Amino acid sequence: MNDEIDLAGVGVGPFNLSIAALADELPELRTRFFEKRERFAWHPGLMFRGSRMQTSFLKDLVTAVSPTSEHSFVNYLVRHGRFHAFLAAESSAVERVEFADYLGWVASRLSSLRFGVEVRDVAAVPGGFELRHDQGRTRARHVVLGTGRVPAVPECARPHLGPNCFHAIDILARPLHLQGARVAVVGGGQTGAEVVLELLRGAWGEVAELSWVSRRLNFEPLDESPFTNHLFTPGFVAAFHELDRPRRQSLLARHKLAGDGISLSTLRELHDRVYQLGALRSGPRVELLPGRELLSLSPRGSGFELHTRNNLDGEHESLPVDTVILCTGLREQLPPCIESLLPELERDEHGGLQVGANFELRRRRAGDGRLYIVNGGRTTHGIAESQLSLMAWRSAVILNDVLGRRRFAVEQERELVRWRARPREDARSR
Ligand SMILES: Cc1cc2nc3c(=O)[nH]c(=O)nc-3n(C[C@H](O)[C@H](O)[C@H](O)COP(=O)(O)OP(=O)(O)OC[C@H]3O[C@@H](n4cnc5c(N)ncnc54)[C@H](O)[C@@H]3O)c2cc1C
């Protein structure tokens, strides 16, 4: 495969899939999206049966900017003969397996996707970029990186990674036998909660002891209240992007629970189960340990001793366990294939990447083409960047930029909330 195109995508997760789905409406644009997996899959290692989306099904690949697109979730329902049955449940939080099936259905309908093709190198060349991949080379005017985020592993756990201490990202692909084991789950977000639930269901055998360790002072719910939901609007992202770095950093910390909290339904289910186990005095011994900072891990027999500091009373504690499951989240990381471009990338004084309002990675020397990134600008665009909420809008911003014209209407909706100060002249004229 040696060809020339307008836009190449590296990685086909939901975010680049959204760009590919919208680009399907643009016959004038030659696009190609490369994915190293053999077929589309959405976080398969965490696809627990019964887990629900944390975002509405309307926040699909296309609807926000192209509601008549055939790649919408509603069209998926209609085509599969489930529209009325779906509505009957009156639920906007669909099961993740169903949303993954929708994503896979769209992927199967797009001719621009290439599966089983890893991009090995992206180099700047006259006229844009050259991609070297498993099927040859492709020249593209512009490139969009959509390679996702990587597991965040606490420094102290890194030397101990192995069959008894691992990140949860691929837990369903692991041969796990935890019958009679003492297990610690580290991390108090949605994934931590879902893994604890699975353990209590006996998914990998009935554990003897289960300790759930979280740095947060309590097991806290996702904030889905109406005004918090306005943080996931184009208007807020624009306002956030214009702020200086210290202000953005402080907002990211304050907005934690808007993106990283636990769904209320999951919390209720967990509470019920733990309560029932205590009431019936059966099943594993469960210890809920919020407010604990993991300080270190030391090997002990075939397991570990976890050392924590209790942030409530300042005391130090230790916990002997056989298995440690790290539900410590994902972090941004540029893919190795753009190594040759790294020296060109603009950084702020803290080494942070500079991602423009058009999602372009700013480069010291502007080349002939633009290098975009999705899911790589949390510090520049805010918490919405790693969520599905604004994915269709962001895809449209990028495609408009590639086309050099306003093909999709991405201008800000009338915002209910005025985030920034009104310009002075504007204020006087009122
Ligand atoms: C379990 C889980 C549930 C989530 N649920 C929600 C939710 O309900 N609502 C919400 O808003 N957000 C949710 N998120 C957050 C977010 O929507 C997802 O993380 C989403 O998958 C991000 O999409 P992505 O395309 O950036 O990355 P990914 O889905 O990680 O996809 C990246 C793809 O790039 C491929 N790739 C990497 N390098 C290369 C290369 N060199 N060449 C070719 N291919 C490559 C990878 O194989 C992968 O398929 C969830 C996250 C997780 C982990």
The ligand as an SDF file (V2000), in Angstrom:
LIG
                    3D

 53 58  0  0  0  0  0  0  0  0999 V2000
  -13.6040    1.0380   30.6220 C   0  0  0  0  0  0  0  0  0  0  0  0
  -13.8200    2.4300   30.1020 C   0  0  0  0  0  0  0  0  0  0  0  0
  -15.1120    2.9100   29.9750 C   0  0  0  0  0  0  0  0  0  0  0  0
  -15.3260    4.2060   29.4880 C   0  0  0  0  0  0  0  0  0  0  0  0
  -16.6060    4.6560   29.4140 N   0  0  0  0  0  0  0  0  0  0  0  0
  -16.8260    5.9190   29.0150 C   0  0  0  0  0  0  0  0  0  0  0  0
  -18.1610    6.4530   28.9690 C   0  0  0  0  0  0  0  0  0  0  0  0
  -19.1180    5.7790   29.3270 O   0  0  0  0  0  0  0  0  0  0  0  0
  -18.3430    7.7280   28.5420 N   0  0  0  0  0  0  0  0  0  0  0  0
  -17.2920    8.5260   28.1640 C   0  0  0  0  0  0  0  0  0  0  0  0
  -17.4920    9.6740   27.7900 O   0  0  0  0  0  0  0  0  0  0  0  0
  -16.0130    8.0420   28.2040 N   0  0  0  0  0  0  0  0  0  0  0  0
  -15.7650    6.7830   28.6180 C   0  0  0  0  0  0  0  0  0  0  0  0
  -14.4710    6.3210   28.6620 N   0  0  0  0  0  0  0  0  0  0  0  0
  -13.3740    7.2310   28.2630 C   0  0  0  0  0  0  0  0  0  0  0  0
  -13.1190    7.2820   26.7210 C   0  0  0  0  0  0  0  0  0  0  0  0
  -14.3140    7.4670   26.0380 O   0  0  0  0  0  0  0  0  0  0  0  0
  -12.4380    6.0360   26.1990 C   0  0  0  0  0  0  0  0  0  0  0  0
  -11.1930    5.8550   26.8520 O   0  0  0  0  0  0  0  0  0  0  0  0
  -12.2000    6.0140   24.6830 C   0  0  0  0  0  0  0  0  0  0  0  0
  -11.8980    4.6940   24.3130 O   0  0  0  0  0  0  0  0  0  0  0  0
  -11.1050    6.9230   24.1790 C   0  0  0  0  0  0  0  0  0  0  0  0
  -11.0120    6.7420   22.7970 O   0  0  0  0  0  0  0  0  0  0  0  0
   -9.6650    6.8620   21.9310 P   0  0  0  0  0  0  0  0  0  0  0  0
  -10.0660    6.6960   20.5250 O   0  0  0  0  0  0  0  0  0  0  0  0
   -8.9320    8.0970   22.3210 O   0  0  0  0  0  0  0  0  0  0  0  0
   -8.6930    5.6910   22.4590 O   0  0  0  0  0  0  0  0  0  0  0  0
   -8.7480    4.0980   22.4470 P   0  0  0  0  0  0  0  0  0  0  0  0
  -10.1310    3.6060   22.6030 O   0  0  0  0  0  0  0  0  0  0  0  0
   -7.7300    3.6700   23.4560 O   0  0  0  0  0  0  0  0  0  0  0  0
   -8.2370    3.6740   20.9870 O   0  0  0  0  0  0  0  0  0  0  0  0
   -6.9310    3.8980   20.5410 C   0  0  0  0  0  0  0  0  0  0  0  0
   -6.6280    2.8790   19.4510 C   0  0  0  0  0  0  0  0  0  0  0  0
   -5.3710    3.1940   18.8460 O   0  0  0  0  0  0  0  0  0  0  0  0
   -4.7280    1.9740   18.4940 C   0  0  0  0  0  0  0  0  0  0  0  0
   -3.2890    2.2480   18.2690 N   0  0  0  0  0  0  0  0  0  0  0  0
   -2.3920    2.6890   19.1760 C   0  0  0  0  0  0  0  0  0  0  0  0
   -1.1930    2.8930   18.6040 N   0  0  0  0  0  0  0  0  0  0  0  0
   -1.3270    2.5650   17.2900 C   0  0  0  0  0  0  0  0  0  0  0  0
   -0.4360    2.5660   16.1720 C   0  0  0  0  0  0  0  0  0  0  0  0
    0.8470    2.9710   16.2810 N   0  0  0  0  0  0  0  0  0  0  0  0
   -0.9120    2.1730   14.9690 N   0  0  0  0  0  0  0  0  0  0  0  0
   -2.2030    1.7700   14.8270 C   0  0  0  0  0  0  0  0  0  0  0  0
   -3.0850    1.7360   15.8650 N   0  0  0  0  0  0  0  0  0  0  0  0
   -2.6560    2.1480   17.0730 C   0  0  0  0  0  0  0  0  0  0  0  0
   -5.0400    1.0620   19.6730 C   0  0  0  0  0  0  0  0  0  0  0  0
   -4.9080   -0.3050   19.3250 O   0  0  0  0  0  0  0  0  0  0  0  0
   -6.4870    1.4600   19.9900 C   0  0  0  0  0  0  0  0  0  0  0  0
   -7.4400    0.6300   19.3420 O   0  0  0  0  0  0  0  0  0  0  0  0
  -14.2240    5.0360   29.1320 C   0  0  0  0  0  0  0  0  0  0  0  0
  -12.9250    4.5430   29.2830 C   0  0  0  0  0  0  0  0  0  0  0  0
  -12.7160    3.2580   29.7600 C   0  0  0  0  0  0  0  0  0  0  0  0
  -11.2990    2.7620   29.9540 C   0  0  0  0  0  0  0  0  0  0  0  0
  1  2  1  0
  2  3  1  0
  2 52  2  0
  3  4  2  0
  4  5  1  0
  4 50  1  0
  5  6  2  0
  6  7  1  0
  6 13  1  0
  7  8  2  0
  7  9  1  0
  9 10  1  0
 10 11  2  0
 10 12  1  0
 12 13  2  0
 13 14  1  0
 14 15  1  0
 14 50  1  0
 15 16  1  0
 16 17  1  0
 16 18  1  0
 18 19  1  0
 18 20  1  0
 20 21  1  0
 20 22  1  0
 22 23  1  0
 23 24  1  0
 24 25  2  0
 24 26  1  0
 24 27  1  0
 27 28  1  0
 28 29  2  0
 28 30  1  0
 28 31  1  0
 31 32  1  0
 32 33  1  0
 33 34  1  0
 33 48  1  0
 34 35  1  0
 35 36  1  0
 35 46  1  0
 36 37  1  0
 36 45  1  0
 37 38  2  0
 38 39  1  0
 39 40  1  0
 39 45  2  0
 40 41  1  0
 40 42  2  0
 42 43  1  0
 43 44  2  0
 44 45  1  0
 46 47  1  0
 46 48  1  0
 48 49  1  0
 50 51  2  0
 51 52  1  0
 52 53  1  0
M  END
$$$$
